[in-house]
């Protein structure tokens, strides 16, 4: 993540990736997020579901990470009248598809295996490795089935080694 932040110069791409990796949102949710979805005074982010809106149309509120909050506050000062957080080009026919392709291309150039959706997997894995309860992660990420949570969770070798060392044998 630190390498991505250092190397990506596109403000829109960096903003999308930062939102995704800090909230676990899908690309479309991040790109269509409005400023009124960021509840700065309550340190919450309102996630409006797009993929799951038929089965669960209710928004979910997740904590606003302090580093994302600081980034968004600076961005808000820069664009005080904007409705959407991510500024996209009006010339792009499908900005979400274009962003997805651009992110994949940029990650490939950085020799990072993954796509925009990898940010969702990363968020869920980090939350799990930080000790968050699986039910909380499922709620925040709008995952209904524990089998799906397992598919999203990728534990680092360092994490597994640290945890085996905690066992009292």
C-alpha positions in Angstrom: 0.0 0.0 0.0 2.8 2.4 0.9 4.4 1.8 -2.5 1.1 2.4 -4.3 0.6 5.7 -2.4 4.1 6.8 -3.4 3.9 5.7 -7.1 0.4 6.6 -8.2 0.1 10.2 -9.4 -3.5 10.1 -10.5 -5.6 11.8 -7.7 -8.8 9.9 -8.8 -7.0 6.5 -8.8 -5.3 7.1 -5.5 -8.6 8.3 -3.9 -10.5 5.2 -5.2 -7.8 2.9 -3.9 -7.6 4.6 -0.6 -11.3 4.4 -0.1 -11.4 0.8 -1.1 -8.5 -0.3 1.0 -9.8 1.7 4.1 -13.4 0.6 3.8 -13.6 -2.7 2.0 -15.9 -1.2 -0.7 -16.2 -2.5 -4.2 -15.0 -0.3 -7.0 -18.4 1.0 -8.0 -19.3 1.8 -4.4 -16.1 3.8 -4.0 -16.5 5.7 -7.3 -20.1 6.6 -6.6 -19.5 7.6 -3.0 -20.8 11.1 -2.3 -19.4 13.6 0.2 -22.5 13.3 2.3 -21.6 9.6 2.8 -18.7 10.7 4.9 -19.9 11.6 8.4 -16.8 13.4 9.6 -18.3 14.5 12.9 -19.2 10.8 13.8 -16.1 9.2 12.2 -18.3 7.0 10.0 -18.6 6.1 6.3 -22.0 5.3 4.9 -21.7 2.6 2.4 -24.5 2.4 -0.1 -24.7 -1.1 -1.6 -24.9 -1.5 -5.3 -24.1 -5.1 -5.9 -26.3 -6.4 -3.0 -28.9 -3.7 -3.1 -31.7 -6.1 -4.1 -31.1 -8.5 -1.2 -30.1 -5.8 1.3 -30.8 -2.2 0.2 -29.9 -0.8 3.6 -26.6 1.2 3.9 -24.0 0.1 6.4 -22.0 2.4 8.5 -18.4 1.6 9.2 -15.7 3.5 11.2 -13.8 6.1 9.2 -10.1 5.3 9.5 -8.1 8.3 10.8 -5.7 8.3 7.8 -8.6 8.2 5.3 -10.3 11.0 7.3 -7.2 13.2 7.1 -6.9 12.5 3.3 -10.5 13.2 2.7 -10.6 16.4 4.7 -7.7 17.8 2.5 -9.5 16.7 -0.6 -12.8 18.3 0.6 -11.0 21.6 1.0 -9.7 21.3 -2.5 -13.1 20.6 -4.0 -15.7 22.2 -1.6 -18.6 22.1 -4.1 -18.1 18.6 -5.5 -21.0 16.1 -5.0 -18.9 13.0 -5.5 -15.6 12.3 -3.8 -13.9 10.8 -6.9 -13.6 13.2 -9.8 -13.9 11.5 -13.1 -13.3 12.7 -16.6 -16.5 13.7 -18.5 -15.0 12.3 -21.7 -14.8 8.7 -20.4 -17.8 6.7 -21.6 -17.7 4.3 -18.7 -15.5 5.7 -15.9 -15.9 2.7 -13.6 -14.7 0.3 -16.3 -11.9 2.7 -17.3 -10.8 3.0 -13.7 -10.7 -0.7 -13.2 -8.6 -1.2 -16.3 -6.2 1.7 -15.3 -5.8 0.3 -11.8 -5.0 -3.2 -13.2 -2.5 -1.7 -15.6 -0.8 0.4 -12.9 -0.5 -2.5 -10.5 1.0 -4.6 -13.2 3.6 -1.9 -13.9 4.4 -1.8 -10.2 4.8 -5.6 -10.3 1.9 -6.0 -7.8 -0.4 -9.0 -8.5 -4.0 -7.9 -8.3 -6.8 -5.8 -9.5 -9.0 -3.1 -7.9 -11.0 -5.8 -6.2 -7.8 -7.0 -4.5 -8.2 -3.9 -2.2 -11.4 -5.5 -0.8 -9.6 -8.7 -0.1 -6.8 -6.7 1.5 -9.1 -4.8 3.7 -10.9 -7.9 4.9 -7.5 -9.7 5.5 -6.1 -6.8 7.4 -9.2 -6.5 9.6 -9.0 -10.2 10.4 -5.3 -10.1 11.2 -5.9 -7.1 13.5 -8.2 -9.3 15.5 -11.6 -8.0 14.5 -14.4 -10.4 15.0 -15.5 -12.2 11.8 -19.1 -11.1 12.3 -18.1 -7.5 12.4 -16.0 -7.9 9.2 -19.0 -9.7 7.5 -21.3 -6.8 8.5 -18.9 -4.1 7.3 -18.1 -5.9 4.1 -21.7 -6.9 3.5 -20.9 -10.6 3.4 -23.7 -12.9 4.3 -22.0 -16.3 4.2 -18.9 -17.3 6.3 -17.6 -19.3 3.4 -17.3 -16.1 1.4 -15.5 -14.5 4.3 -13.0 -17.4 4.2 -12.5 -16.9 0.5 -11.7 -13.2 1.1 -9.3 -13.8 4.0 -5.7 -14.2 3.0 -3.4 -14.5 6.0 0.2 -13.4 5.7 2.9 -15.9 6.6 4.2 -13.5 9.2 0.7 -13.4 10.8 0.5 -17.2 11.0 4.0 -17.5 12.4 3.3 -14.9 15.1 0.1 -16.7 16.1 1.7 -20.2 16.2 4.2 -18.7 18.6 1.4 -17.5 20.9 0.2 -21.1 21.5 1.1 -22.5 24.8 2.2 -26.1 24.2 
